[in-house]
Amino acid sequence: MKKIGRTLGVVAAAASLAALGSAPAHAAGDVYQGTGWRISTHHGIQSLSPDPYVIRLVKPTADDKLTPAQNKAAEAQLRTLLKKSAAQLTSITGTKFTVSDAYHSPETACSSAERHVIVVGLRYRPFDGKPGMSRAWPCSASGNRSAWGGWIWMDSEYWMPDRKLEPWILANAVTHEVGHSIGLNHPNVDGPDADKTADPYECVTNSSKDTPVMCSPNGGYGRGKGGSVTRAKQHGGQYTPWDIEGLKALKANFTR
Ligand SMILES: [Zn+2]
């Protein structure tokens, strides 16, 4: 309940600023959601800190059901994709994100999670045993409600030879989970079917059939219905303009 109280408090503050006519561009509406983006206020996150964040990998083990060779390949690919996500986040938000070469032990609770560290590992079906699903556990700073860090388990199945994901879909999946870890939520909304439910894949789209990479269960450039594989390949792992708006709002929220 505390969380809700704080959230309402900040919304009210933003609204009164708007009334005074001194609001920044984002505050014209809700600072926690806009077209194609939404902030994870249900996880207690309202903003992104200007202090740097570090991404660290958990050393893979046989528990993830991959062979040592598969684990090695998965780790190398994951590291490359995480670096791409980190570089985008740095350039979009101005907060520095890096991927460390050092391993980290698995995080298990926000109460003991290290500040501004995002721990990423491989696990077999980490999302309640559901096939093909990865999951992020975002934490928030109890004082100012900025993204604290947290952890991500990527489903090791993606690296099993008979279940391999297309590389651009894998890249989008990594970008998506990293987005969750710092406070982006799914921006799904009721779409063309107008059944009053935000269904899977039901997100804003454009004439190029792009959809936010944060769309649940996944999205990205050319990943909307009828999108082109060529376009999806070209932009695999990239935050779309909708996600970028959300990331910028997260950062702007830190000072408003
Ligand atoms: Zn998601």
Boltz pocket constraint, residues with backbone or C-beta under 6 A from the ligand:
constraints:
  - pocket:
      binder: B
      contacts: [[A, 176], [A, 180], [A, 186], [A, 214], [A, 215], [A, 216], [A, 217]]
      max_distance: 6.0
